Amino acid sequence: MGILSWLILIPFLTALAVIFTPDSKKIRWVALIGTGIHLVVTAVASWRYLELIQGNFDSKALFTQLQMTEKLPWFASLGIQYFLGVDGISMLMTILTSIIIFTGVLASWDVENRAREFYSLLLILVTGVFGVFLSFDLFLFFMFYEVAVLPMYLLIGVWGTGPKEYSAMKLTLMLMVGSALLLVGFLALYHGSGLHTFDFTQIATVRFPKEFQFWVFPTIFIGFGILGALYPFHTWSPDGHASAPTAVSMLHAGVLMKMGGYGALRIAVYLLPDGAKDWGLFFMGLTTINILYGAFGAIKQKDLKFFTAYSSVSHCGMVLFGVASLNMLGFKGAVYQMFSHGIMTGLFFSLIGMVYGRTHTRIISEMGGIAKVMPWLATCFYIGGFASLGLPGLAGFVAESHIFLGGFFGNVWSDITVMRILTILATMSIVVTAVYVLRGLGSVFLGPITDHHFDGLTDAKLTEKLCTGILVATLIFAGVFPIFMGHMIEGSLVPILNRLQASGALAAIGH
């Protein structure tokens, strides 16, 4: 069994260990140890991957092949196999997921209501996420995709707050519509390739007819776009975020929504390049609405979770905007944004849970001046806010600058004037983001304490400082040393651009 299989198996085994732990007080420790081991194994896998491609950096070559592959026949008669592999994009998403689940366990340290079921479902969910990022068989990919999505219903419906049953049902039904579209698209690829296989690498050798790509591309892109909160299919996201418990919100916004952008880039654009050229400008327009709608929506929110949820709609729109730009800068920005927003939103939702646990309110107008009693939490909140508005030195700046430059430089298949107009409109969201971030955080943390009951509140505990400290450190590291992400993902984007250009040249637009 290879290391990639262990990356999928460890959270599943940890879930089983949680289920069979007799002492309920030790369950959180079992979950923390399991996710800690996974974090170490992820670091080892990342180091091994970087070692494998290091020689290509030294020689200025770009590395484009899957590494550490594992293949086993499964249903051979149907062309289904257990096929795992990793490239720079999937490795970066694996790192993101491992960090978020470890910090999510720390953020959920005080969960006592049916803790066994809570942690086991959380770990099963993340098992599916790792499977999605490491699978290169479309059937296996879809199976893990469903494993990642379905536990959300119970996690929100049982442990959530507010109208949790409604939110859980709305989220599940909309994501099931997305799954149905994906299933149609995957079966079309299976049949249309004529290869009788779900092997991603084999299907990628086929040049599908333009008429086929014209309808299959939007089917798959919208299927993934629903999970990525693509306008107008985004409405499940704010409700789901607001009702979910802390760790679920962290995974939901930090990781699950990234599966939408990942799939749109990895599968829709790569396998159906002519469809991407035909539909790119249309989806770029929708994602521009995403970016502006989410930003303006966040200004009007009175609840901290809805405030962050609408911000996530805007920032996830940037991911799909970068994908729709169809050039190297935009693609790199989209992947950077997936990582940056994953860490940033994980930080936001963990902090909201910690503040709510002390103040017992999420209403912005009911709080004020609490930085005096919670300096650590306030500082972390502001760092996350600065990353959200794209402050240089933090991961958000690297991601957004690539995305907007990619949109402005455009591509040879779309109207450059329209692309630049859309990019300028999308860039205006930076100002709107600065308004809602600075005003919202100022209302909560600055000024005099508005409620005398807040005078006796305490700052972050050790587990909370560890959780938020890891996320803040990651935001700063990714902002100061973006070359780490660049080295990891650049070669993995070249095959996508080559398919778009229908040539073997490595030169790419915007690179």
Phi, psi and omega in degrees: 000128183276174184293331179291322176297322178294326178298330176275323187284325185302310178297327178293316177295325177295321177299318177296319179298321177297316182299322185261012175280116185289325183271111184297335181287342181265355184300316182296326178290322177298315179296319181292318179295317180298314179288331175293318176299319180297321179298321178293316179296323176298318178298319178295315179297320179295317179298318179296319179297315180296324176296320182295328183256001184300319180299329179287327174296315183299326182266005180065016177273159178255131184267125188237001188263155172290147179236162176053037184292149176226125182229130174220137176294143180238281171249083187300324182295337179257003180073028180254133179218161173274101188232107177248148176197173180214137167233189186297322181293310182293328177294318179295321178292328176293318177300314179303311183296319181296320178294316184293320181289324178295312179289332177295322176295318178298320181290341181256023187300332184264007178293122180239335181287108179050053185299325181299311180293321181299306183292324181293318178294322178300318182285326176294319177304313184287336172300316178296322180297313178299321178298320179299313185287342184250355184272138175233025166243126188297326177292315178297319177303312182294321179299311178294326178301316179291322177300324181287328187273318190296320180299342180301325181300311181289320183297323178277316184295329182264314187256003182281185179229167179066213180284063191293323181294318178297314182297318180296317181293316180299314179300312185295316182296318181291321179290331176291325174298316176300318179297321179297319177296319179297319180297318177299314181296317181294318179294326176295318177297318180299312182285318185291334180290333183072009184263350181057047180208152172260005180299116183301317184291330178284317179298329181292349178274352185267137173257101184287150177301149182299322180297321177295313182294330184298327179258333181284323181302307180296330177299312181286318182297316179292322177303313176286326182297327177301316177291329179273014177062039177294131176294137002262027182260021188269352195294339177291333190293308180300319179295317180296315178300313187293328184268341186287148171293167191306304184297326180290320175299319179299314180288321182300304182280324186283330188231308186300317180294337178287337176297331177294310178295320179300312181293322179299320180282310187291320187253305186295306184289317185291313185279338185231064186295324179292323175296323178297320179294321181291322188255355187304314183293323178299311181288333174296322176295316178297319182289333174296319175299316176311306187298314183283318181298314180297320181293312179292326177296323181296327180300325187273354186281142178255344181260133183301324181288318176295323176305311180287327180295316178292326174299322179294322177301318179295312184288327175290331173299326178295325177300307182291331174298314178297321178296317183289345180289337174059041171216170187298315180300316180295318179297315179298317178298321179297316180291317175304316182293324176301315180289312183299310182292327177301313179291316184296313182287330172298319177296313181301309184291327176295318180294320178298318177298320180291319178293316180297322179298339180261317185269339183061029173210150173243004182282122187300319183291343180272355180244163178170136176073011187283357172298336180295327181254348179229061184298322180296309182297320179296316180298315179296320178300316182292322177297316176298320178296319178295323176295323181296322181270007171083036179291130177304143183098351177239161189299328182299325180296315180300315183293309186292323179297319177295317182298311184289324175294320177299317178295322183289319180288333173070196179216172186277356184258347183240160179293114186295327180295314179297318179300320181289324177297315179297320180295318179297318177298315180297323181296333178299339180297337179300317179294316180297320178298317178300322180296307185287328179292308183292320179291316181295310181292325177298320180295325183279318193252334187260170179081188179287154176293124187275341181232122183296341177293340181281347183301327184265009181289153182253160178276187185300142173279176183301313181297324180289323177293322178295315180301303184290327179297318178298316182292318178296316180299322179293318178300318181290315180300314181293332179281325182275327181237062180294343180300333177299312178292321181300313178300323186287322191256341191301312181296331181288341179273341183300315179300327179295316179292323178298320178295319179297321182274352179054043177211167180268004183289146179272345179294141185225147179298134177082003182259000000 
